[in-house]
Amino acid sequence: MSEEESVSNYLQRLATAAWPRWTDLPQFDLYMDQVVQFVNDLIAPAGMGELTPTMINNYVKKGIIAAPQKKKYTRAQLANMIVVAILKPVFSLDTISAGITYQLVNREPQQAYDAFILSFTGAVQKAYADFGGEIVLNTKELEDTTVVQSAMVQLAINAVLQKMLVESLVDLHAPKHTGKKK
């Protein structure tokens, strides 16, 4: 988010982003450069950093993403990369991997992915609706500063609490990840 952009505008940009459902993902396998481009086109405008080929290779080595077949990645692998890209600013790769594994228990990959995307977009839209009016971070007015300070503290506390709860749930319920998947 740029310094000139307000929090409200940033949330609006996130809320109006077109996060793809399973049926919106390419129906054909992709090469590494195509995967990188597809995922970056989604996450970079949201300010989530960029995916690199090195990152994908690391995900494969850690068993988070299955190895490509004939240098191509399937829709399921692409969906996992999108989930990882969204979650990695907050969670460790081990936590993300265990969470993905658990979400696939008794569910097809398309069901788990769509549930994640719908929850993510719903949370973004709720945050946008809850945040309300236009608050610019560099104003001098005491009321705006107080509102921003309060929102910042509340969001930070929620982030920490939610991270701790997710990690606890993963520890309690997710099947233990044993390394590289075959």
N, C-alpha and C positions, 0 to 999 in steps of 0.2 A: 504494500500500500504506500503510495507516495505521500509526502508531507502535506501536499495541498488537498489531497483527497480526504473527505470526511469519512468517519466511521459508517455513517448512514449510507453514503454512496458505495463504500466498499461492500457492505452487507447486501445492498441492492444488486450489485454486480454479481455477488455469489448466488443470491436468490434467483437471479434470472439466467444463470449459467445452465447450459443444456447438458446435464450429466446423463450419459447414455444408459438406457436399460439394456438388458441382455440382447433383446432383439435389434437394438440399434448398433450393437458391436458388429464389426465386419464378419461376414459369414464365410470368409475364406481365411486360410492361415497367412500370417504375416512374417516377413523377415525382420531381423533386429532393427534396422533403420526405420522401417515402417511402424513398428511397435513404439519406438522412441518418439517418433513424430506424432503418432496418434495420442499417446499418453500426454506428451508435453503440450499439445494443442488444448487438452482439457485442463491440466493442472497449473500451467504457467500463468495464465490470466488470473487465476485465483490466488496467485502469490504463494504457491506451494513449492517453489523450486522446480528444478528440472530433473527428469530421469535421464540417465546416461547408460550407454552400453556396459560400462564397467559395473554399474549398480545392478543391472539385470544379470550379468555374469555372477555377481556375488549372491544374488537371490537364488540362482540356480545351484551354486555351490552349497549354500546353507539349506537347500531343500524346500525353500518357500515357494519357488516356482519350479515346475517340472522342467527337465531339460528339453530343449526344442527337438523336434523330429525333422531331420533333413534341413536344419537351420531355420525352421519355421515354427512360429508360436500359434497355438490354437486360441479360440475365443475364451476358453476357461483360463488359460495362462494370462491372456490380456486382461481379463476381469480381475484376476488376482493382483496383477501389477497396478491396476488403478486403485484397488483397495489399499495396497501397500503404500502407494504414493500419497494417498489421503491421510493415512494413519501414521506414517513414519516421522512426521515432525513431533509427535507426542510419545509414541510407543517404541520399544525396542523391537528389532526384527524377530527375536524369539517370541515375544508376546504376540506380535501380529501373526506369526506363523501358527502358533498354538490356537489363536482365535479363529483363524481361517479353517484350520482342521476341525475345530469344534463346530463351527457353523455348517460344515458339510456333513455332520452326523445326521443320518436319516433325511437328508435333503439333497436334491440335485444342485449342481453348481449354479444353474440359472436362477433357482429359487433363492439361494443364499445371496447371490450377487444383487438381484433385484431388491431383496429385503434391505440389504445394506444401503444401496443407492437411494431407495425411497426414504429410509430413516435419515440419511445424511441430508438430502434435500429438504425434508420436513424440518429438521433441526435448524438448517440455515434459514428457511422461511420463517420459522418461529422466532429466531434471534432477530431477524430483520423487523418483524412485526412488533416484538417486545421492545426493541431499542428505541423505536419511535422517532421523534423529531430530529432535525438537522443539528448535529453537534460537531463543530469544527474544533480540532484539538489545539489549535494555536491561538485561541481567543484569550482575552485578558479578563473577561467578565467572571466574577466570583461564582455566580450561579452555575455557569457552564463548566467551570473548573471543578466545582464540587460534584456535579453530575458525572463528569468524566472520571474523576478520582473514584467515586463510589462504584461506577460501572467497572472500572479497571480492577479494583479490589475484588468485587463480586465475581467477575469472570475468571480471575486468577485462582480464587478459592475453588470455584466450580471445576476448573480444569484440573487442579491437583486432586480434589476429591474424586472426580470421575475417573481420572487415571488410576488412582489407588483402587477404586472399586472394580474397574475392568481387570486390572492385574490380579486382584484377589479372585475374581470369578474364573479367570483363565487358570490360575493355579489350582483351584478347587475342581473345575469341571472339564477342562480341555484334556484330551488324550496327550500323553507326554510325547513330545517331538524327539525323535531319536536321530536326527541328522538328515543326511541326503536321502530323498525319496527315490525309489526305483521306478 
